[in-house]
Amino acid sequence: MAITKTSVLSEVVVTPAMDSSAADTSNNKHPVIRVSHFDTYTEDGVEGVAKHRKTELKKFVEDGGAATDVSGEDAFVQTIATAIWS
């Protein structure tokens, strides 16, 4: 009786920077990525609950902090992050 989770990328939205005059180390200076997934849980071949999960990614973990690690995200999301945050 193993439960299997299947996650499918459903939407990626990039919103512009909130404040282009903010300090370079501020998240407000950089675009934000909103990622949506549909997660489906299956047990013994029977599909169960489907959930819609949203994640918001900012350039920094916190203002003035380390860069956000997107290595665990879908390759498509990683490509977008590299393009807009470089």
Steps between C-alpha positions, in 0.01 A plus 500: 500500500730768378378849434649665193503873438505631143571869454437681171609856428188689397590870491792739537429872541768768517399828659710815454711654772301698756758778534766546232671763717548263796845376604642214290485273807126559548245253366283797396764587237455168315216312328315228691421154363174330598495128426189281505493120511223242499583222745316168471525226761450138393472192723499148352413635156203703625534871441418704806501862594635758257636821648597827338822629656647847446852616584643850487871533424694818565860570403623496860400285796453831682602858422879515508519122542625212292364434152198271482594143405283392207692178429206291623258669261398383153765570231261749336471699825880492543544640148258784571668581834841514334368724223326756721734506800838511326 
